[in-house]
Amino acid sequence: MVKGIRVLALDIDGVLTDGIALLKSSGREEKRISFHDLDAVTQARRSGLTVVLVTAESNTMVDRIAKRFGVEHVVRDAKDKLLALTALSDQIGISLDKFCYIGDSDRDAPALSQVGLGLAPANATSAAKAAAHRVLSHPGGAGAVAEAVALLRRLQTDGERAGALEEDMRRIVEDSLASHRRLLDESLPVLVQVAQTFVRAIRTGHKILIFGNGGSAADAQHVAGELVGRFLQESEPWPILALTTDTSVLTAVGNDWGFAEVFARQVRALARPGDVVVGISTSGRSPNVLRGLQAGRELGATTIGFTGADGGEMKEHVSVCFHAPAETTPRIQELHLLAWHAICEIVEAELTSGLGSTL
């Protein structure tokens, strides 16, 4: 909508001026303008924009304002602003989608909706505001034009940066796709093992405890939500608990025993032999996650770890370890989410299929 604006078209009354006329005893009319707007029009012209005044008036005041702002292009007697702008577009050979028009009144509304970028000052009529693409925070004659020019300059800068940012985005997505391909090539057997462990535990009346920090805490809660709720189909709720959600327990344990114990103490309270204890840590080195896994192992639970390619110390504390084949935290977390979705889908399908009691 705003790419490649080449023309800045301005109404006069209510935009360049505050829309209030002062009538002197001599009969001469005076209108107030902002020096910030005056400077902004100069900046717009220097930046290569064609600046045009479009007004329904045709008097000496229009000439004075045009001269004061240094604007050579003036469209007078423009009762129909859209018609006037369309004619100007044809005359100068620049399409309306390259126009930015600032108008404040009902008669400006049709033009505001048809140009590339229609702006209405803060004191514009309701119809003008409704038709504009954006309503400015400044009123006419008091900084509206300066705000508009600053907006156009920012959009121009954003447009110039868009190409480089698109290349950065492409690199990020391609990196993620490559890591997903590695997961497909390397990680399916261990993910199947995780899914089988979940199904076996649930079918034998056991529960799953899952935990992690930060984004991994969100993953733990996500997985619990999928299996206590539903993933793709209606099913019974299954016993899976995220140990990251009870703030009273987390803060009490953190305060009294230290943050490293926030998961281990909960595991000792809830885990039983045959249960599954799952720790998520992208580095594989989070002390509270490792202690939680160690506690589960000591209680006879099956322990599972989700980590990155390096995995840190986690592999020493678990029976099954999924190493997401990536080095950076964002890519590891993306692979964890894909892996969890695949596991949830398989677990749900197996538990609702009516197949045998074990996998």
C-alpha positions in Angstrom: 0.0 0.0 0.0 2.8 2.5 0.8 5.6 1.1 -1.4 7.2 3.7 -3.7 5.3 6.9 -2.7 6.4 9.6 -5.1 3.8 12.4 -4.6 2.8 14.1 -1.3 -0.5 15.9 -1.9 -1.8 18.2 0.9 -5.1 19.9 1.6 -4.6 23.4 3.0 -7.3 24.2 5.5 -7.2 21.8 8.4 -3.9 20.2 7.2 -1.3 22.8 6.4 -3.3 25.2 8.5 -5.2 24.6 11.7 -8.5 25.3 9.8 -9.2 28.4 11.8 -9.2 31.8 10.0 -8.5 35.0 11.8 -10.3 38.0 10.3 -8.5 41.2 10.9 -10.3 44.6 11.2 -8.8 45.4 7.9 -10.7 42.6 6.4 -7.6 40.6 5.7 -7.7 36.9 6.6 -4.9 35.1 8.4 -4.3 31.4 9.1 -1.9 29.7 11.4 0.8 27.3 10.3 3.5 25.3 12.1 7.1 25.9 11.4 7.7 22.1 12.0 5.3 21.5 9.0 7.1 24.2 7.0 10.5 22.4 7.6 8.9 19.0 6.8 7.7 20.1 3.4 11.2 21.3 2.6 12.6 17.9 3.7 10.0 16.1 1.6 11.0 18.1 -1.5 14.7 17.5 -0.9 14.0 13.7 -0.5 12.6 13.7 -4.1 8.9 13.8 -3.4 6.7 16.0 -5.6 4.7 18.1 -3.2 1.3 19.3 -4.4 -1.3 21.5 -2.7 -4.9 20.5 -3.4 -7.5 23.0 -2.3 -11.1 23.9 -2.9 -10.1 27.6 -2.7 -8.7 29.9 -5.2 -7.6 33.2 -3.6 -4.6 35.2 -2.7 -4.3 33.2 0.6 -3.6 30.0 -1.4 -0.8 31.9 -3.3 0.7 33.1 0.0 0.7 29.7 1.5 2.1 28.0 -1.6 4.9 30.7 -1.7 5.6 30.3 2.1 5.9 26.5 1.8 7.8 26.7 -1.5 5.3 24.5 -3.3 5.1 25.1 -7.1 2.3 22.6 -7.9 -1.1 23.9 -6.8 -4.5 22.4 -7.8 -7.2 25.1 -7.1 -11.0 25.0 -7.1 -10.8 21.3 -6.3 -14.3 20.7 -4.9 -14.0 17.0 -5.7 -10.6 16.0 -4.4 -10.6 12.5 -5.9 -11.4 13.9 -9.3 -8.7 16.5 -8.9 -6.1 14.0 -7.9 -7.0 11.6 -10.7 -6.6 14.4 -13.2 -3.2 15.3 -11.7 -2.2 11.7 -11.8 -2.9 11.6 -15.5 -1.2 14.9 -16.1 2.1 14.0 -14.4 2.1 10.3 -15.3 2.2 9.0 -11.8 -0.4 6.5 -10.7 -2.6 7.2 -7.6 -1.1 4.3 -5.7 2.1 6.4 -5.6 0.3 9.3 -4.0 0.2 10.1 -0.3 -2.7 12.5 0.4 -3.5 14.2 3.7 -7.0 15.5 4.1 -9.3 16.3 7.0 -12.9 16.8 5.7 -15.8 14.7 4.4 -15.0 15.8 0.8 -11.5 14.4 1.3 -12.8 10.9 2.2 -13.1 9.4 -1.3 -9.6 10.5 -2.2 -8.1 9.2 1.1 -9.4 5.7 0.4 -8.1 5.6 -3.2 -4.6 6.8 -3.0 -1.6 4.7 -2.0 -1.5 6.2 1.5 -4.3 8.3 2.8 -3.6 10.2 6.1 -6.0 12.1 8.3 -4.9 14.6 10.9 -6.1 14.1 14.5 -8.7 16.8 14.2 -10.2 15.4 10.9 -13.9 14.6 10.5 -15.2 11.1 11.3 -15.6 10.4 7.6 -12.1 11.4 6.8 -10.7 9.3 9.6 -12.7 6.3 8.5 -11.5 6.5 4.9 -7.8 7.1 5.8 -5.3 4.3 6.0 -3.9 5.9 9.1 -4.9 8.7 11.5 -2.1 10.9 12.6 -1.6 11.9 16.2 -1.1 15.6 15.4 -3.8 18.0 14.3 -3.7 20.0 11.1 -1.6 23.1 11.3 0.2 21.7 14.4 2.6 19.1 13.2 0.4 16.8 11.1 2.5 17.3 8.0 5.7 16.9 9.9 4.4 13.6 11.3 3.4 12.5 7.8 6.7 13.3 6.3 8.5 11.5 9.1 6.3 8.4 8.5 7.1 8.5 4.8 10.8 8.7 5.4 10.5 5.8 7.8 8.6 3.7 5.3 11.1 4.5 2.7 13.9 3.3 5.0 12.0 0.2 5.8 11.5 -0.5 2.1 15.2 -0.1 1.4 16.0 -2.5 4.2 13.3 -5.0 3.2 15.6 -6.7 0.6 18.4 -7.4 3.1 15.9 -8.5 5.7 14.3 -10.9 3.3 17.6 -12.5 2.6 18.2 -12.8 6.4 14.8 -14.4 6.7 15.6 -16.8 3.9 18.8 -17.8 5.6 17.0 -18.5 8.8 14.2 -20.5 7.2 16.7 -22.5 5.1 18.8 -23.2 8.2 15.6 -24.5 10.0 14.6 -26.6 7.0 18.1 -28.2 6.9 17.8 -29.1 10.6 14.4 -30.6 10.0 15.8 -32.7 7.3 18.5 -33.9 9.6 15.8 -34.9 12.2 14.0 -36.9 9.5 17.2 -38.7 8.5 18.6 -39.3 12.0 16.1 -39.1 14.8 13.0 -41.1 14.0 14.0 -44.3 15.9 14.5 -42.5 19.2 11.3 -40.5 18.8 9.4 -43.8 18.2 11.0 -45.1 21.3 9.7 -42.1 23.3 6.2 -42.6 21.9 6.3 -46.3 22.8 7.4 -45.4 26.3 4.5 -43.0 26.7 2.0 -45.5 25.4 3.3 -48.3 27.6 3.3 -46.2 30.7 -0.3 -44.9 30.2 -1.6 -48.4 29.3 -0.2 -49.8 32.5 -1.7 -47.1 34.7 1.4 -44.9 35.1 1.8 -41.2 34.6 4.2 -38.9 32.9 6.0 -35.9 34.6 7.6 -33.3 32.3 9.6 -30.2 33.0 12.1 -27.6 31.7 13.0 -23.9 31.9 11.9 -21.0 29.8 10.9 -22.1 26.3 11.3 -25.7 27.5 8.8 -25.0 30.3 6.4 -23.8 27.6 7.0 -27.1 25.7 6.3 -29.1 28.8 3.0 -27.3 29.4 2.2 -27.6 25.7 2.6 -31.4 25.7 0.6 -31.8 28.9 -2.2 -29.7 27.3 -2.2 -31.9 24.1 -2.5 -35.2 26.0 -4.8 -34.1 28.9 -6.9 -32.3 26.3 -6.8 -33.6 22.8 -4.4 -33.5 19.9 -6.3 -34.4 16.7 -9.2 -36.5 17.8 -11.6 -37.1 20.7 -10.0 -39.3 23.4 -9.8 -40.0 27.1 -7.5 -37.6 29.1 -4.2 -39.1 30.0 -2.1 -38.6 33.1 0.7 -36.2 32.2 1.8 -33.3 34.5 3.9 -30.3 33.7 5.9 -29.5 36.8 6.4 -25.9 35.7 2.9 -24.5 36.4 2.4 -24.4 40.2 3.9 -21.1 41.2 3.4 -21.7 44.9 5.4 -24.9 44.8 8.1 -23.5 42.5 8.6 -20.4 44.7 8.4 -22.3 48.0 11.0 -24.8 46.9 13.1 -22.2 45.2 13.1 -20.0 48.3 13.7 -22.8 50.8 16.0 -25.2 49.0 17.2 -23.3 45.9 16.1 -23.1 42.3 18.1 -26.3 41.5 15.6 -28.3 43.5 12.3 -27.0 42.0 11.8 -30.1 39.8 13.6 -32.8 41.9 11.4 -32.2 44.9 8.3 -32.4 42.9 9.5 -35.6 41.3 10.2 -37.1 44.7 6.7 -36.2 45.7 4.9 -37.5 42.7 6.9 -40.1 40.8 6.5 -43.9 41.4 8.3 -46.9 39.8 7.0 -47.3 36.2 6.2 -43.6 35.7 8.0 -41.6 33.1 10.0 -38.5 34.0 10.9 -36.2 31.1 13.4 -33.3 31.3 13.8 -30.8 28.5 17.0 -28.7 28.3 18.4 -27.4 25.0 21.9 -27.3 26.4 21.5 -30.5 28.5 23.2 -28.7 31.4 20.3 -27.1 33.4 21.0 -28.1 37.0 17.4 -28.3 38.0 16.5 -30.4 35.0 19.3 -32.8 35.7 18.4 -33.1 39.3 14.8 -33.8 38.5 15.9 -36.6 36.1 18.3 -38.0 38.7 15.4 -38.1 41.3 13.2 -39.9 38.8 15.9 -42.5 38.1 16.4 -43.1 41.8 12.7 -43.8 42.3 12.6 -46.3 39.5 10.9 -44.2 36.9 11.8 -44.3 33.2 13.7 -41.1 32.4 13.7 -39.4 29.0 15.7 -36.3 28.0 15.1 -33.8 25.2 18.2 -31.7 24.3 20.4 -30.5 21.5 23.1 -32.0 19.4 25.7 -31.7 22.2 23.4 -32.7 25.0 25.7 -31.9 27.8 25.4 -34.2 30.8 21.8 -35.1 30.2 22.5 -38.4 28.4 24.1 -39.7 31.7 20.8 -39.2 33.6 18.3 -40.8 31.1 17.2 -44.1 29.6 16.2 -42.4 26.3 17.7 -39.2 25.0 16.5 -37.3 21.9 19.3 -35.1 20.6 17.8 -32.5 18.3 20.3 -32.3 15.4 21.0 -28.6 15.8 23.5 -26.4 17.6 21.6 -23.2 18.3 18.8 -22.8 20.8 16.2 -21.5 18.3 16.7 -24.4 15.9 16.7 -26.9 18.8 13.5 -25.6 20.1 11.9 -25.8 16.7 12.9 -29.4 16.4 11.6 -30.1 19.9 8.2 -28.7 19.0 8.1 -30.8 15.8 9.2 -33.9 17.7 6.6 -33.4 20.4 3.8 -32.9 17.9 4.8 -36.1 16.1 4.9 -38.0 19.5 1.6 -36.7 20.6 0.0 -37.7 17.3 1.3 -41.2 17.5 0.5 -41.6 21.2 -3.1 -40.4 20.6 -3.5 -42.7 17.6 -2.1 -45.7 19.5 -4.2 -45.2 22.6 -7.4 -44.7 20.7 -6.8 -47.5 18.2 -7.8 -50.4 20.4 -4.7 -52.3 19.6 -3.1 -54.6 22.2 -2.1 -53.7 25.7 1.6 -53.0 24.9 3.6 -51.8 22.0 
